[in-house]
Amino acid sequence: MFLYLFHGTLPEDPQLDNVYTLSGEDETLYLFEAVTPPDTSIDSRSAYQAIDSSGSLAGSYAVMNNIPVVEGGRTAFEERFLGRARRVEEMPGFSGIRVLRPLQGDTYVILTVWKDEESFKAWQSSEAYNHAHKKRDTSEGITQQRPEIFARPAFLTTYRITPPELGKTSKC
């Protein structure tokens, strides 16, 4: 599965018929998800491959954990996320998750979609969240064991989601 994030303006392309609008505090993104890469001239700097995926993009609140990873750290990073606890999927209000490998650049994106912001905040204060992140900042966590794999500090971005236009079928 492939996901495309366009900053600012959406490219003119007839294949982009199922686009979500993500409105953030400082920017607007357009999100398009496809099973195979579209046959198009879309700038690949906006392209990601989903290495893990669960649920759908149907929700009203999106959270992106943006994690810059150096080239030599990709395997360790991906193994860490592929071995995740998967407790987030059990949370009320959870819609979907995509673990996204950049096709260009170094920043992975962990995209979670929620029914609303309150559902995400409930996840952050839950026992399941604490379990999923229990090794963070400990000697067992990847940031302590392999700090050299991170190019820069990670950062979160949040968005309100507008689904594709009415009358167009969502493939997500």
Secondary structure, DSSP 8 states (H G I E B T S, - for coil): -EEEEEESS----TT--SEEEEE-SS-EEEEEEESS--SS---GGGEEEEEEEEE-S-SSEEEEEEEEB-GGGHHHHHHHHHT----GGGSTTEEEEEEEEESSSSEEEEEEEESSHHHHHHHHTSHHHHHHTTTTTSTTSHHHH-GGGBSS--EEEEEEEE-S-TTS----
